[in-house]
Amino acid sequence: MNEIQLEKIEFEPGKSFKLFSPRLRNTFLWHYHPQIELVYVEADAGIRHVGTHISGYTHSDLVFIGGNLPHLNFDYRLRNDYHQIVIQLKTDFLGTAISTAREFAMIHELFKSADYGISFYGETKKIVAGELKQLEKLASFDQLIHLIKIFQQLAVSKERVVLNNDLSSRDFILKDKIRMGAIYEYIGVHYDRKPDVNLVASKVHLTTPAFCRYFKRQTNMTFTDFVNQYRIERAKNLLMQDQNVTETCYAVGFESLSYFNKLFNKIVGDNPSNFKRNWDNHIKRI
């Protein structure tokens, strides 16, 4: 049985942060670590799974993740080429300066908000993406100064979405790492092949009724609703990658096109055809 993995992060001597570009799209890495992480990824479309939050992103994503907040690698199952920049900070990044220096007050609040996971959009994402791409060209000290400026930009930005409502789900996931790791990996692998609640219940050594109660308590969703939401997010990605509605319906595991249309409209607020048409028009205007 798989569990949520504790990622052990190693830093170069004399460095308070790590800058790298991982490529793990064929790996389901549901993991956590004490270190804070800033992730930027450029791709056609992907899945954002942070804590109990699941949603899709298009073209690019910029997410700030607090320590010990479980998340899935943002390049999981990406179909086309992509680029990713990840920055991981030591737990004592800049020592006590961030929490004590008044000049860092807004950055301190940003770091506290990161415990819930934050996604940035709009001009903030565009500007910070450009700044992150400059980091590799700089010397170590200049990288640090540049990074502090990036955090200040994020701290003052209103172009943000907090991804989790509270920290109880995070704490619950971490208390039961084996069960939740196995459940999320099962869904990630089998979402397009009729995930069986009885099978996943037995996989985590619970009766089906006990599993349903357990899953609802952890995610505030039924197992079926969670799987369907995951399927719809995958469907949005496929539609944005130019698959037609019928192909997409069957690719994410639905057997009825009418039910797919109905569920898509309920979750997204639009039918798949209009969603794809609006997306295609948006791409043409860019």
C-alpha positions as CSV (number, residue, x, y, z in Angstrom):
1,M,0.0,0.0,0.0
2,N,1.4,3.4,-1.0
3,E,1.5,6.3,1.4
4,I,1.9,10.0,1.1
5,Q,5.7,10.4,0.7
6,L,7.8,12.7,2.9
7,E,10.1,14.3,0.4
8,K,13.6,14.7,1.9
9,I,15.1,17.9,0.5
10,E,18.8,18.5,0.5
11,F,20.3,21.9,0.1
12,E,23.7,22.9,-1.2
13,P,26.2,24.0,1.5
14,G,25.7,27.7,2.3
15,K,22.3,27.9,0.5
16,S,19.0,28.7,2.2
17,F,16.9,27.7,-0.8
18,K,16.9,25.2,-3.7
19,L,16.2,26.1,-7.3
20,F,15.6,23.3,-9.8
21,S,13.3,22.2,-12.7
22,P,12.0,18.7,-12.0
23,R,10.4,16.4,-14.7
24,L,8.1,13.8,-13.2
25,R,5.1,13.6,-15.4
26,N,5.0,9.8,-15.4
27,T,5.1,9.7,-11.6
28,F,2.2,10.1,-9.2
29,L,4.1,11.9,-6.5
30,W,1.6,12.7,-3.7
31,H,4.0,14.1,-1.1
32,Y,4.7,16.7,1.5
33,H,7.8,18.3,3.1
34,P,8.4,20.8,6.0
35,Q,9.9,23.3,3.6
36,I,7.8,26.0,1.8
37,E,7.7,25.7,-2.0
38,L,7.0,28.1,-4.9
39,V,6.1,26.3,-8.1
40,Y,5.8,27.8,-11.6
41,V,4.9,25.5,-14.5
42,E,4.2,26.2,-18.2
43,A,2.1,23.6,-20.0
44,D,-0.9,23.3,-22.2
45,A,-3.1,22.3,-19.2
46,G,-2.6,20.3,-16.0
47,I,-4.1,19.4,-12.7
48,R,-3.6,21.3,-9.4
49,H,-4.0,19.0,-6.4
50,V,-3.1,20.8,-3.1
51,G,-4.5,19.5,0.2
52,T,-8.1,18.5,-0.6
53,H,-8.3,21.1,-3.4
54,I,-8.4,19.9,-7.0
55,S,-8.7,22.1,-10.0
56,G,-7.2,22.6,-13.5
57,Y,-4.8,25.1,-14.8
58,T,-4.1,26.3,-18.4
59,H,-0.9,27.5,-20.1
60,S,0.8,28.1,-16.7
61,D,0.4,27.9,-13.0
62,L,2.0,29.7,-10.1
63,V,1.4,28.2,-6.6
64,F,2.9,28.9,-3.2
65,I,2.7,26.0,-0.8
66,G,3.3,26.0,2.9
67,G,5.2,23.5,4.9
68,N,3.7,20.0,5.3
69,L,0.8,20.7,2.9
70,P,0.4,17.5,0.8
71,H,0.3,18.1,-2.9
72,L,0.6,16.2,-6.2
73,N,3.4,17.1,-8.6
74,F,2.1,19.7,-11.0
75,D,3.5,18.0,-14.1
76,Y,1.6,14.7,-13.5
77,R,0.3,13.2,-16.8
78,L,1.2,16.3,-18.9
79,R,0.9,15.3,-22.5
80,N,3.1,17.8,-24.3
81,D,6.4,19.5,-23.6
82,Y,6.5,21.7,-20.5
83,H,8.8,23.8,-18.3
84,Q,8.8,23.9,-14.6
85,I,10.6,26.0,-12.0
86,V,10.5,25.0,-8.3
87,I,12.0,26.9,-5.4
88,Q,12.1,25.2,-2.0
89,L,13.0,27.2,1.1
90,K,14.7,26.0,4.3
91,T,12.4,26.1,7.3
92,D,14.6,28.8,8.8
93,F,14.9,30.8,5.6
94,L,16.5,34.1,6.6
95,G,16.4,33.0,10.2
96,T,14.0,35.1,12.3
97,A,14.1,38.1,10.1
98,I,10.9,37.4,8.3
99,S,8.9,37.2,11.5
100,T,10.6,40.1,13.3
101,A,11.7,42.7,10.8
102,R,8.9,45.2,10.2
103,E,10.0,45.5,6.5
104,F,9.1,41.9,6.0
105,A,5.7,42.1,7.6
106,M,3.7,41.5,4.4
107,I,6.0,38.6,3.4
108,H,5.5,37.1,6.8
109,E,1.7,37.2,6.3
110,L,2.2,35.7,2.8
111,F,4.2,32.8,4.3
112,K,1.4,32.2,6.9
113,S,-1.2,32.2,4.1
114,A,0.9,29.6,2.2
115,D,-0.2,27.0,4.8
116,Y,-3.5,26.9,2.9
117,G,-1.9,26.9,-0.6
118,I,-2.2,30.0,-2.8
119,S,-2.6,30.2,-6.6
120,F,-1.7,33.4,-8.4
121,Y,-3.1,34.6,-11.7
122,G,-3.2,37.6,-14.0
123,E,-0.3,40.2,-14.2
124,T,1.2,38.9,-11.0
125,K,1.7,35.4,-12.5
126,K,3.1,36.9,-15.7
127,I,5.5,39.3,-13.9
128,V,6.7,36.7,-11.4
129,A,7.2,34.1,-14.1
130,G,9.6,36.5,-15.9
131,E,11.5,37.1,-12.6
132,L,11.8,33.4,-11.8
133,K,13.3,32.8,-15.3
134,Q,16.1,35.2,-14.5
135,L,17.2,33.5,-11.3
136,E,19.4,30.9,-12.9
137,K,21.5,33.6,-14.5
138,L,22.3,35.3,-11.2
139,A,25.0,34.7,-8.6
140,S,24.0,33.1,-5.3
141,F,23.6,36.4,-3.3
142,D,21.8,38.2,-6.1
143,Q,19.4,35.2,-6.4
144,L,18.5,35.7,-2.7
145,I,17.9,39.4,-3.1
146,H,15.9,38.7,-6.3
147,L,13.8,36.1,-4.5
148,I,12.9,38.4,-1.6
149,K,11.7,40.9,-4.2
150,I,9.5,38.2,-5.8
151,F,8.0,37.3,-2.4
152,Q,7.2,41.0,-1.9
153,Q,5.4,41.1,-5.3
154,L,3.4,38.1,-4.2
155,A,2.7,39.6,-0.8
156,V,1.1,42.8,-2.2
157,S,-0.8,41.1,-5.0
158,K,-4.6,40.7,-4.8
159,E,-4.5,38.3,-7.8
160,R,-4.7,35.2,-5.7
161,V,-6.9,32.3,-4.8
162,V,-6.6,30.5,-1.5
163,L,-6.9,26.8,-2.3
164,N,-8.0,25.3,1.1
165,N,-10.5,26.7,3.6
166,D,-8.8,25.4,6.8
167,L,-5.9,23.3,8.0
168,S,-8.0,20.5,9.5
169,S,-7.9,18.5,6.3
170,R,-4.1,18.9,6.1
171,D,-3.7,17.6,9.6
172,F,-6.1,14.8,9.0
173,I,-4.2,13.7,5.8
174,L,-0.9,13.7,7.6
175,K,-2.2,11.6,10.5
176,D,-3.3,8.9,8.1
177,K,-0.6,9.1,5.4
178,I,-0.9,5.5,4.2
179,R,-4.7,5.5,3.7
180,M,-5.0,8.9,1.9
181,G,-1.9,8.2,-0.2
182,A,-3.4,4.9,-1.4
183,I,-6.8,6.4,-2.1
184,Y,-5.5,9.4,-4.1
185,E,-3.1,7.3,-6.1
186,Y,-5.9,4.8,-6.8
187,I,-8.1,7.6,-8.1
188,G,-5.3,9.1,-10.1
189,V,-4.7,5.8,-11.9
190,H,-8.2,4.5,-12.3
191,Y,-10.4,7.6,-12.7
192,D,-11.1,6.7,-16.3
193,R,-11.9,3.0,-15.6
194,K,-14.8,3.1,-13.2
195,P,-13.1,3.4,-9.8
196,D,-14.8,0.9,-7.5
197,V,-15.6,2.2,-4.0
198,N,-15.7,-1.4,-2.7
199,L,-12.2,-2.1,-4.0
200,V,-10.6,1.0,-2.7
201,A,-12.3,0.5,0.7
202,S,-10.8,-3.0,0.9
203,K,-7.5,-1.6,-0.2
204,V,-7.4,0.6,2.9
205,H,-8.8,-2.1,5.1
206,L,-12.2,-0.5,5.8
207,T,-15.8,-1.7,5.1
208,T,-17.5,0.2,2.4
209,P,-19.8,2.1,4.8
210,A,-16.8,3.0,7.1
211,F,-14.8,4.1,4.1
212,C,-17.6,6.4,2.8
213,R,-17.8,8.0,6.2
214,Y,-14.0,8.3,6.4
215,F,-13.7,9.8,2.9
216,K,-16.6,12.3,3.4
217,R,-15.1,13.5,6.7
218,Q,-11.7,14.0,5.1
219,T,-12.7,15.7,1.8
220,N,-16.3,17.1,2.5
221,M,-17.3,15.2,-0.6
222,T,-18.6,11.7,-1.4
223,F,-16.2,9.3,-3.2
224,T,-18.3,9.5,-6.3
225,D,-18.5,13.3,-6.3
226,F,-14.7,13.5,-5.8
227,V,-14.0,11.1,-8.7
228,N,-16.4,13.0,-10.9
229,Q,-14.8,16.3,-10.1
230,Y,-11.4,14.8,-10.9
231,R,-12.8,13.5,-14.2
232,I,-14.3,16.8,-15.2
233,E,-11.0,18.6,-14.5
234,R,-9.2,16.1,-16.7
235,A,-11.9,16.6,-19.3
236,K,-11.4,20.4,-19.3
237,N,-7.7,19.8,-20.0
238,L,-8.4,17.5,-22.9
239,L,-10.9,19.9,-24.4
240,M,-8.3,22.7,-24.2
241,Q,-5.8,20.4,-25.9
242,D,-8.2,20.2,-28.9
243,Q,-9.9,16.8,-28.3
244,N,-13.6,16.9,-29.3
245,V,-16.4,16.5,-26.7
246,T,-17.2,12.8,-27.6
247,E,-13.6,11.7,-27.4
248,T,-13.1,13.5,-24.1
249,C,-16.3,12.0,-22.6
250,Y,-15.0,8.5,-23.1
251,A,-11.4,9.3,-22.4
252,V,-12.2,10.3,-18.8
253,G,-14.4,7.3,-18.1
254,F,-18.0,8.4,-18.8
255,E,-20.2,6.0,-20.8
256,S,-23.0,8.4,-21.5
257,L,-22.5,11.6,-23.4
258,S,-25.7,13.1,-22.1
259,Y,-24.6,12.5,-18.5
260,F,-21.2,13.9,-19.2
261,N,-22.7,17.1,-20.6
262,K,-25.1,17.4,-17.6
263,L,-22.3,16.8,-15.0
264,F,-19.9,19.1,-16.8
265,N,-22.4,21.9,-16.9
266,K,-23.2,21.4,-13.2
267,I,-19.5,21.6,-12.1
268,V,-18.2,24.1,-14.6
269,G,-21.3,26.2,-15.2
270,D,-21.2,25.7,-19.0
271,N,-21.6,22.7,-21.4
272,P,-18.5,21.1,-22.9
273,S,-19.1,22.4,-26.4
274,N,-19.4,26.0,-25.3
275,F,-16.4,25.6,-23.0
276,K,-14.2,24.4,-25.8
277,R,-15.5,27.1,-28.2
278,N,-14.8,29.8,-25.7
279,W,-11.4,28.4,-25.1
280,D,-10.6,28.2,-28.8
281,N,-11.7,31.8,-29.3
282,H,-9.5,32.9,-26.4
283,I,-6.5,31.2,-27.9
284,K,-7.1,32.9,-31.2
285,R,-7.1,36.3,-29.5
286,I,-3.8,35.7,-27.7
